[in-house]
């Protein structure tokens, strides 16, 4: 079926059910960012493959709401269909609701699959559409019928994550969660986020590409805990570990029966995860405490074992990256090398490392103008050969048994111009600003994000994406609740020692080049005195920056000192693990001034 044929099939279902519009989000019933292919309904109906966005189909319009990261990608992928791109003014904002409120007549019905809409989003829908007398039909799931070859639920087996890497037992984590529940007067907690479940139970899975998680629900009560999961996914070793921790196993679908008939009174749910479908299953009289999951905050603060595992993974990743960057430079000189070949070769180098599981996300390899597409994938129709000169942006990551990596470096094949060097150095200055900042405890990402942008702003330049995101320990490469946001200077989750976040400012010139420089950093204590606690960031990533793109005159003495020290650390950690030839290449990359 073509995209327009799919739209026609969807509209036929809409007309049959009296629905004037349907909203198709990007998530699954767990409100995940990364999902199994079974739940990729928005991608199937629209053809837009970006990881974030919402499709809306009315009887006379089809649109996809995306943010600036996907502007070029969406324009290209939607070009041959009825779908129109609507660019969000604010990243992540549900602006499609305003469109429906303004364009649908009173008395209309909007159809949604209630399993895919959190209480948070549903209440916003209800509030804004209700003012216009527009009703919501929350049991509208046309895709089971019109998506005739829809994939089945994934069924990969879970496996245990060793205590040597987890650092804390499942039993200890359950005790801590129950203490949090007690403080909220809750006698039940519903955990839906797949990475939170994996972290709580010290297990990992493979149901979602690049994310070591599996589909399940976890409920915690005062004296019980239950994992709702396909029993076929629980082998003997995992079953034994769960039993030791006091965790029962029930079929995945039975969670609905637990919600309807469970012997609890006060249930704590995360309103950003708990769906309207689940809410409507609760028996009358149940008290719902809608608060952010306590597990996401616990998980974000890495313990010493998790930090040690992450450092180990970074070192292995650094070795693979040096081998890869050297290979790219040598092969690109011969011409004919493609972006897609680079992505595949990078996987090969990582796979040589001990404990490699897979990519933490599909590699972004963008040469020349493709580097300006923030979430570009090299298999796209516009994939380039690395012929001629140009900027090469490579954003990639690996999943290892002991940690998760995410790194971006930008190189120049040929001789860079003054413009290229200036843009690269301004981005580098922003990156170093985050690496060098010292701040009082209590500050959050939105208050610090401006430091990464200031060198660019001073030259009338900017970038549209956030400067950083939290990262899991042998878990999802995107992890809440922390981030470096660009939505103002209020709010955000305060940083704590042990948290890990990316530092990745960038600059993008459409159709010309893209620059992004990314390290993962962990929060450390810098001072603790009569003025309070002060925090800083410590780099975890080990890979050189490109010396020929650095305009030394634009760097301060302090910035130069940081850069020299960082490159020396990269050498000290990686040289013993490289061949003589690879070591010589790294030595050359670390000569700066």
Buried (B, 14 or more C-beta within 10 A) or exposed (E): EEBEEBBEBBBEBBEEBEBBBBBBBBBBBBBBBBBBEBBBBBBBBBBBBBBBBBBBBBEEEBBBBBBBBBBBBBEBBBEEBBBEBBBBEEBEBBBBBEBBBEBBEEEBBBBBBBBBBBBBBBBBBBEBBEEBEBBBBBEBBBBEEBBEEBEEEBEBBBBBBEEEBBBBBBEEBBEBBBEBBEEEEBBBBBBBBBBBBBBBBBBBBBBBBBBBBBBBBBBBBEEBBBBBBBEEBBEEEBBEBBEEBEBEBBEBEEBBEBBEEBEBEBBBBBBBBBBBBBBEBBEEEBEBBBBBBBBBBBBBBBBEBBBBBBBBBBBBBBBBBBBBBBBBBEBBEEEEBBBBBBBEBBBEBBEEBEBBBBBBBBBBBBBBBBBBBBBBBBEBEBBBBBBEEBBBBBBBBBBBBBBBBBBBBBBBBEEBEEEBBBBBBBBBBBBBBBBBBEBEBEBBBBBBBBBBBEBBEEEEBEBBBBBBBBBBBBBBBBBBBBBBBBBEEEEBBBBBBBBBBBBBBBBBBEEBBBBBBBBBBBBEEBEEEEEEBBBBBEBBBBBBBBBEBBBEEBBEEEBBEBBEEBBEEBBEBBBEBBEEEBBEBBBEBBEBE
